[in-house]
Amino acid sequence: MSIHCPKCQADLPDDAVFCDQCGASIIGGPPAAAPAAGSLVDSVLCPQCGEPAIPGEAFCDSCGASLAQPQVAEMPMTETAPEEDTLPPVAPLAPSRMAPEPPAADGLTLCPSCHAENLPGSRFCSNCGLRMDAPGPVVPELAEEANEEQAAEPEPELELPEAIPVAEAPAPTGQPRFIIRDTGAEIALPTAEGDYIIGREDPVSGVFPAVDMNPHEGEQLGVSRRHAQLTVEAGLTFIQDLDSTNFTFVNRKKIAPHTPAALSNGDEVRLGKLVMTYLE
């Protein structure tokens, strides 16, 4: 019994594997009927040159490439780790500084950084990309603690002007007066009720204060020509600044211009840098 070549229809022995005329493969069952001329409905394309070929042929008529479809061996399914996110992994906080973790659902693993739920055995967090199978790096001390430590340190005390050693004020004598601190000079003050200017005498400007500080280095110590006003009323003495250049101080506190401040026995009065003690 003879068989026919599926390609050229040549008579072949029944044990032939390839056609002696065209080299077509005979293996693959009984020969298929040749397609009608000009019909490519049942044809297949060569994977190398793209030319149509008769189904069942082992080789391409145009380029000789094999038309057999290689079988792809099934690979065993293996679990692959998810790709790392493009963002850099977030370092987890040290255990002593982490907030308490919320409880995870049964069978899930919480990310130590963002607390997202992940499948058991996950190496990377599916939410933030943190690697969860490696120990977290040592976290440096937080800035808040550093600020607390700095705040705990005592601040240096401000250097105040040298305090004036004040001796116990003598008993009132009925004669108000100023005692210059540096020289001990005594300046008698008016006792009659009224207003009296304290400053520096300047004949050119026509300024003649009732209490002249020129003999006590008033100009060198910053006393203005019309520095302050002394007011005696009902047995009390008041002093007020007259918009002086270097201000007026009572007991080391600057008084507001044109605001009378009462003087008591032993009070410290400063005009610019001229320091005095008021005695009654």
Secondary structure, 3 states (H helix, E strand, C coil): CEEECCCCCCEEECCCCECCCCCCECCCCCCCCCCCCCCCCCCEECCCCCCEECCCCCECCCCCCECCCCCCCCCCCCCCCCCCCCCCCCCCCCHHHCCCCCCCCCCCEECCCCCCEECCCCCECCCCCCECCCCCCCCCCCHHHHHHHHHHCCCCCCCCCCCCCCCCCCCCCCCCEEEECCCCCEEECCCCCEEEEEECCECCCCECCCEECHHHCCCCCCCCCEEEEEEEECCEEEEEECCCCCCEEECCEECCECCCEEECCCCEEEECCEEEEEEC
